[in-house]
Amino acid sequence: MSMEVRHVMGRVAIAVAQDAGFGEIVSAMQRFKVGAVTVIDQDRRPVGVVSEDDLLLKEAGPPRHSLGALTPARRADQRKAAGVTAVQLMSSPAIVVTPATSVRAAARLMHENRVKQLPVIDPVTGRVCGTLHQSDLLRVFERPVGELQEEIASAIRGVPGLDPAALTVDISEGVVTIGGQATAAEVSRLLQAVRQIDGIVDVVSEIGTRDDAVFPPTY
């Protein structure tokens, strides 16, 4: 079973109102030791995010370009450098997840958008209900060995024709080593399934393929 955001998220919604001032935003970041805060409307729905990078534009100023028209990104930097409230400083729209979002999908969102945390919203009301940090995602690698064993056993049973009794499974620090005998097609399907299990660091196959087995000569 795929782990979901609800299993690892923080239940504290680190957020500020749209009219929050520069100093209030900085205080919130320092208080919760985060690099960004969610900006919410009056109904507690995310409308954007203010990051440390957004705030630092106030000190550094937007990049100066003597030639060429201003791109949308440059205009946004200029706006943020001149801003004093959350709605002026934020990047919008906010990239969000729900408690039911898979951990794998959340990790992909963070990587693709180069962000270190995501607001978690209630799928019905749209209101912010928590925060997901990169460090939260790493908790999938702390799963009990028993849980991993159960999911690996389920993956083995899910491969048609594969005999669970013909395999051995060893787990050490998240690395799964599988030995035994199977066909090449069975091995391929099994390894693919096991690699999809949350919390698996690597999969090592020591499975001998029956199709390639060398049998002693008969006389």
ABEGO torsion letter per residue (X at the ends): XBBBAAAABBABBBBBBAABBAAAAAAAAAAAGBABBBBBBAAGBBAEBBBAAAAAAAAAEBBBBABEBBBAAAAAAAAAAABABAAAABBOBBBBBBAABBAAAAAAAAAAAGBABBBBBBAAAGBBAEBBBAAAAAAAAABBAAAAAAAAAAAAAABBGBBAAABBBBBBGGBBBBBEBBBAAAAAAAAAAAAABBGBABBBBABBBAAABBBBBBX
